[in-house]
Amino acid sequence: MHERDPQFTLLEAARIVARGSELDAKLDALCGHALSAAGASAAIIYLYDPVRHVLVPAAQAGLDAADLAANGTVPADEPHELVAQVVRERRTAAGPSGSSGAIADQAGAGGAQVAVPLIASDESGGEDPEGVLLAAFEGDVPDVGGPEDILSALADLSAVAIRQARLENALMERADWIGRLASTDQLTGLANRVTFERMLELEIARATRQDTQLSVLLFDIDGFAQINERAGAQAADDMLRHVAATLADQVRLVDTVARFGPDEFALIAPGGGGEVVGRRVRDVLTKLEVGGEPISLGVGAVVFPTDGATSDELLAGAAAALAEAKRRGRGSIVVRSGS
């Protein structure tokens, strides 16, 4: 490989890290700079997995991907591996050809390998190893101890790219978690009322475009307040979870089921078969009990557009049908449209 101006290389490498490409592409490009600027014959970037305490190859240049895969993961406590030593000691180290098996054949007889730790500061100012940049040289190794050494600079940029990617992943996971919290009922795992009402608007719009029917059902656990007083809050919560699980198991993938109130559940079912769905759920639950307490549901159902053209009209109609079902007695079903 022909060496390039180190300043140009570092500027280009910094631009690679600053761009929004995938981490794999960034690390592959940084490995390539280890060849072109530092004169290496091959380079690998390992990611350090602190949970499994291993080093996993993530990027390479000058190597056959199959060869890299064959060598694979390196235990961080392996005493004879140069890359493992560097992670443990957190300082650059050099060794003869073969001191790290993944690129043992690249340097040839008389060649050498250099491993540089990828160190990034965490939020508290501490320094943790993110991985290792391993380079193989066919001849003598250039000076790798100085602060301006090209390998050290590339290792620093690699560490920044890895930490950046990990922080982005953490933020995405947190945003996803917050999103789930905002849309899910924590006790039952079903959608909450806000999510249900949003989905109802979407399903009404879909049914309007397709000129189809849409069933909306409300379920209420009969005598839930008395069960709570008689058996306690834990038994009541267990019953809510059991009803929620049964509802989720009985509906179709296209249906939306939610916890709508303290002891109420709601269902959006595309099509006009609201009464069929309500009876199926009620009949399954009637055969069960939780903590010695029998389960019974009142059901109110309406159908779009017969019973209402808006979400407010449909929910009001379903609530009225449910109230009528509760007046008729345990396990009653009232469908306003007669569907």
Secondary structure per residue as TSV (DSSP state, phi and psi in degrees):
chain	resnum	aa	ss	phi	psi
A	1	M	-	360.0	144.8
A	2	H	-	-91.0	132.0
A	3	E	-	-72.8	146.8
A	4	R	-	-115.6	165.7
A	5	D	-	-58.7	120.9
A	6	P	H	-57.6	-37.4
A	7	Q	H	-64.9	-41.9
A	8	F	H	-63.0	-42.7
A	9	T	H	-61.7	-45.5
A	10	L	H	-66.3	-36.9
A	11	L	H	-63.5	-45.0
A	12	E	H	-66.0	-39.2
A	13	A	H	-65.2	-39.7
A	14	A	H	-63.0	-37.8
A	15	R	H	-65.4	-37.1
A	16	I	H	-60.1	-45.3
A	17	V	H	-66.4	-36.6
A	18	A	H	-73.6	-23.2
A	19	R	S	-73.0	164.0
A	20	G	-	-92.7	26.0
A	21	S	-	-76.4	172.8
A	22	E	-	-68.2	153.5
A	23	L	H	-59.4	-41.9
A	24	D	H	-57.4	-43.4
A	25	A	H	-65.6	-40.3
A	26	K	H	-62.3	-46.4
A	27	L	H	-68.9	-37.1
A	28	D	H	-60.4	-42.6
A	29	A	H	-65.7	-39.7
A	30	L	H	-66.8	-36.2
A	31	C	H	-61.6	-40.4
A	32	G	H	-60.7	-36.8
A	33	H	H	-67.9	-29.2
A	34	A	H	-63.3	-31.4
A	35	L	H	-76.9	-49.9
A	36	S	H	-74.3	-33.5
A	37	A	H	-99.5	-33.8
A	38	A	H	-98.2	-6.8
A	39	G	-	77.5	18.4
A	40	A	-	-74.0	154.7
A	41	S	S	-92.2	-20.0
A	42	A	E	-159.3	154.7
A	43	A	E	-149.2	145.2
A	44	I	E	-133.9	141.2
A	45	I	E	-110.6	123.1
A	46	Y	E	-100.1	141.2
A	47	L	E	-97.5	136.6
A	48	Y	E	-91.5	124.9
A	49	D	E	-102.4	102.4
A	50	P	T	-70.1	-20.4
A	51	V	T	-72.6	-48.7
A	52	R	T	-90.3	-7.8
A	53	H	T	56.6	50.9
A	54	V	E	-136.6	162.1
A	55	L	E	-108.9	127.3
A	56	V	E	-116.0	123.0
A	57	P	E	-64.3	129.1
A	58	A	E	-120.1	-21.6
A	59	A	E	-155.6	157.7
A	60	Q	E	-158.0	161.0
A	61	A	E	-147.0	141.2
A	62	G	S	78.6	11.8
A	63	L	S	-126.0	155.2
A	64	D	-	-79.9	127.4
A	65	A	H	-57.2	-33.8
A	66	A	H	-66.4	-38.1
A	67	D	H	-64.2	-40.8
A	68	L	H	-64.6	-43.5
A	69	A	H	-63.7	-34.8
A	70	A	H	-66.7	-35.5
A	71	N	H	-78.2	-43.7
A	72	G	-	64.3	-147.2
A	73	T	-	-69.7	144.5
A	74	V	E	-117.3	121.8
A	75	P	E	-61.0	134.3
A	76	A	T	-70.3	-15.3
A	77	D	T	-100.9	11.3
A	78	E	-	-68.3	116.8
A	79	P	T	-70.2	-22.7
A	80	H	T	-101.9	6.2
A	81	E	-	-101.4	126.9
A	82	L	H	-60.6	-42.5
A	83	V	H	-66.6	-34.8
A	84	A	H	-67.2	-40.1
A	85	Q	H	-59.8	-42.5
A	86	V	H	-64.7	-40.0
A	87	V	H	-65.1	-42.2
A	88	R	H	-65.8	-42.4
A	89	E	H	-93.4	-15.0
A	90	R	T	56.7	42.3
A	91	R	S	-150.3	153.4
A	92	T	-	-63.2	141.5
A	93	A	E	-144.0	151.7
A	94	A	E	-122.9	153.5
A	95	G	E	-153.3	170.0
A	96	P	E	-71.8	166.1
A	97	S	T	-52.1	131.1
A	98	G	T	96.9	-1.5
A	99	S	S	-73.0	-13.5
A	100	S	S	-135.7	121.1
A	101	G	G	-63.5	-26.5
A	102	A	G	-63.9	-29.3
A	103	I	G	-127.6	32.3
A	104	A	H	-60.1	-33.9
A	105	D	H	-87.8	-5.4
A	106	Q	H	-80.6	-32.6
A	107	A	H	-81.8	-33.2
A	108	G	-	77.8	178.7
A	109	A	T	-62.7	133.7
A	110	G	T	83.0	-2.9
A	111	G	-	-82.7	-177.0
A	112	A	E	-148.5	167.3
A	113	Q	E	-128.6	146.1
A	114	V	E	-127.3	132.0
A	115	A	E	-119.6	128.4
A	116	V	E	-120.3	127.1
A	117	P	E	-70.1	144.8
A	118	L	E	-97.3	105.5
A	119	I	E	-113.7	131.1
A	120	A	E	-134.1	143.1
A	121	S	E	-77.7	139.2
A	122	D	-	-89.2	-174.4
A	123	E	T	-63.5	-26.3
A	124	S	T	-92.6	1.6
A	125	G	S	93.6	-4.7
A	126	G	-	-74.7	158.9
A	127	E	E	-112.3	120.3
A	128	D	E	-119.1	143.0
A	129	P	E	-73.0	129.7
A	130	E	E	-95.7	-18.7
A	131	G	E	163.2	-156.3
A	132	V	E	-144.6	138.4
A	133	L	E	-100.0	117.1
A	134	L	E	-111.2	126.2
A	135	A	E	-125.0	140.7
A	136	A	E	-109.4	139.7
A	137	F	E	-125.1	140.7
A	138	E	S	-76.2	-26.7
A	139	G	S	-123.9	-143.5
A	140	D	-	-65.3	147.0
A	141	V	-	-82.7	134.2
A	142	P	-	-66.0	162.3
A	143	D	-	-56.6	121.7
A	144	V	-	-114.1	9.9
A	145	G	-	-96.3	-16.6
A	146	G	S	-76.7	154.9
A	147	P	T	-67.3	-20.6
A	148	E	T	-99.8	8.3
A	149	D	-	-59.1	137.2
A	150	I	H	-63.7	-36.7
A	151	L	H	-65.7	-41.6
A	152	S	H	-62.9	-41.1
A	153	A	H	-64.9	-42.5
A	154	L	H	-65.1	-36.4
A	155	A	H	-64.2	-41.1
A	156	D	H	-62.8	-43.4
A	157	L	H	-65.7	-36.9
A	158	S	H	-63.9	-41.3
A	159	A	H	-63.2	-39.9
A	160	V	H	-63.1	-43.7
A	161	A	H	-62.4	-41.7
A	162	I	H	-67.5	-46.4
A	163	R	H	-61.9	-40.1
A	164	Q	H	-59.3	-45.7
A	165	A	H	-64.5	-40.6
A	166	R	H	-66.7	-38.8
A	167	L	H	-66.5	-39.8
A	168	E	H	-63.0	-42.0
A	169	N	H	-62.7	-40.9
A	170	A	H	-63.7	-40.7
A	171	L	H	-65.8	-40.3
A	172	M	H	-65.0	-40.9
A	173	E	H	-64.5	-40.0
A	174	R	H	-67.0	-42.0
A	175	A	H	-62.6	-39.9
A	176	D	H	-64.8	-40.5
A	177	W	H	-64.3	-43.9
A	178	I	H	-64.3	-39.2
A	179	G	H	-61.9	-40.9
A	180	R	H	-65.6	-40.3
A	181	L	H	-60.7	-40.0
A	182	A	H	-72.0	-23.5
A	183	S	H	-109.9	-3.5
A	184	T	B	-123.0	141.2
A	185	D	-	-76.8	123.4
A	186	Q	T	-70.2	-29.9
A	187	L	T	-73.4	-44.2
A	188	T	T	-103.0	-19.3
A	189	G	-	80.9	-0.3
A	190	L	S	-81.1	169.8
A	191	A	B	-61.2	150.2
A	192	N	-	-90.9	-178.3
A	193	R	H	-65.4	-39.5
A	194	V	H	-59.7	-46.0
A	195	T	H	-64.4	-41.2
A	196	F	H	-59.6	-46.9
A	197	E	H	-66.3	-34.2
A	198	R	H	-66.1	-43.0
A	199	M	H	-66.9	-34.3
A	200	L	H	-63.2	-41.6
A	201	E	H	-60.8	-43.0
A	202	L	H	-65.0	-41.4
A	203	E	H	-70.6	-33.6
A	204	I	H	-64.2	-43.2
A	205	A	H	-62.0	-41.5
A	206	R	H	-64.5	-46.1
A	207	A	H	-63.8	-34.3
A	208	T	H	-66.0	-44.7
A	209	R	H	-63.2	-40.2
A	210	Q	H	-92.5	-2.7
A	211	D	T	54.8	51.1
A	212	T	-	-123.0	170.6
A	213	Q	-	-90.0	164.2
A	214	L	E	-147.3	125.9
A	215	S	E	-98.0	139.2
A	216	V	E	-126.8	125.7
A	217	L	E	-125.0	143.9
A	218	L	E	-117.9	135.1
A	219	F	E	-118.3	139.2
A	220	D	E	-132.7	133.0
A	221	I	E	-75.7	121.4
A	222	D	T	-66.1	132.0
A	223	G	T	65.0	28.8
A	224	F	H	-65.9	-39.4
A	225	A	H	-60.6	-41.6
A	226	Q	H	-66.7	-37.8
A	227	I	H	-62.7	-40.6
A	228	N	H	-61.9	-43.6
A	229	E	H	-70.0	-39.5
A	230	R	H	-78.5	-44.2
A	231	A	H	-103.9	-15.4
A	232	G	-	100.9	165.3
A	233	A	H	-64.9	-36.1
A	234	Q	H	-64.7	-43.9
A	235	A	H	-64.5	-37.9
A	236	A	H	-64.9	-42.1
A	237	D	H	-64.1	-40.2
A	238	D	H	-60.9	-38.8
A	239	M	H	-67.3	-41.5
A	240	L	H	-60.4	-44.1
A	241	R	H	-64.8	-38.2
A	242	H	H	-66.9	-43.8
A	243	V	H	-62.7	-42.6
A	244	A	H	-61.0	-44.6
A	245	A	H	-64.4	-39.7
A	246	T	H	-66.6	-42.9
A	247	L	H	-58.6	-48.7
A	248	A	H	-61.6	-33.1
A	249	D	H	-76.3	-28.9
A	250	Q	H	-90.0	-19.1
A	251	V	S	-88.9	169.2
A	252	R	-	-86.8	168.2
A	253	L	T	-64.6	-29.0
A	254	V	T	-81.1	-8.8
A	255	D	-	-86.2	157.6
A	256	T	E	-121.4	123.2
A	257	V	E	-119.7	141.5
A	258	A	E	-146.9	158.2
A	259	R	E	-85.8	121.8
A	260	F	-	-103.2	-24.4
A	261	G	S	-158.3	-173.6
A	262	P	S	-52.9	-44.0
A	263	D	S	-131.9	27.5
A	264	E	E	-118.3	145.9
A	265	F	E	-128.0	156.4
A	266	A	E	-134.4	152.5
A	267	L	E	-140.9	134.2
A	268	I	E	-109.0	122.4
A	269	A	E	-128.8	105.1
A	270	P	E	-53.7	134.6
A	271	G	S	108.1	177.2
A	272	G	S	-104.0	13.6
A	273	G	-	-91.2	43.2
A	274	G	H	-59.8	-42.3
A	275	E	H	-65.5	-37.9
A	276	V	H	-62.3	-45.2
A	277	V	H	-63.2	-46.6
A	278	G	H	-60.3	-43.3
A	279	R	H	-67.3	-38.6
A	280	R	H	-62.8	-46.1
A	281	V	H	-65.0	-45.8
A	282	R	H	-60.8	-44.1
A	283	D	H	-66.9	-37.2
A	284	V	H	-65.4	-44.3
A	285	L	H	-71.7	-29.3
A	286	T	H	-62.0	-26.3
A	287	K	T	-82.8	-4.1
A	288	L	-	-114.7	164.9
A	289	E	E	-148.4	157.3
A	290	V	E	-127.7	120.9
A	291	G	T	60.9	33.1
A	292	G	T	83.0	-2.4
A	293	E	E	-99.9	125.6
A	294	P	E	-68.9	151.3
A	295	I	-	-105.7	130.3
A	296	S	-	-141.4	138.6
A	297	L	E	-122.5	139.8
A	298	G	E	-94.4	142.7
A	299	V	E	-131.6	131.6
A	300	G	E	-122.1	134.5
A	301	A	E	-136.4	146.1
A	302	V	E	-135.2	164.8
A	303	V	E	-130.7	130.8
A	304	F	E	-85.2	136.7
A	305	P	T	-97.4	4.8
A	306	T	T	-59.3	-43.0
A	307	D	T	-100.4	3.8
A	308	G	-	161.9	149.0
A	309	A	S	-105.3	-10.6
A	310	T	S	-124.8	166.9
A	311	S	H	-63.4	-39.1
A	312	D	H	-63.0	-43.2
A	313	E	H	-66.3	-40.8
A	314	L	H	-67.1	-43.9
A	315	L	H	-66.9	-38.7
A	316	A	H	-64.0	-41.8
A	317	G	H	-65.4	-40.7
A	318	A	H	-65.7	-38.7
A	319	A	H	-64.8	-40.3
A	320	A	H	-65.7	-40.5
A	321	A	H	-65.5	-38.1
A	322	L	H	-66.3	-41.2
A	323	A	H	-61.3	-40.2
A	324	E	H	-65.1	-39.3
A	325	A	H	-62.8	-39.2
A	326	K	H	-66.6	-34.9
A	327	R	H	-68.5	-31.3
A	328	R	H	-75.2	-22.3
A	329	G	-	126.2	173.5
A	330	R	T	-58.3	136.1
A	331	G	T	74.0	16.4
A	332	S	-	-82.9	152.1
A	333	I	E	-126.5	131.2
A	334	V	E	-125.2	123.0
A	335	V	E	-116.5	114.6
A	336	R	T	-63.7	-37.7
A	337	S	T	-83.1	-10.5
A	338	G	-	76.3	15.6
A	339	S	-	-74.6	360.0
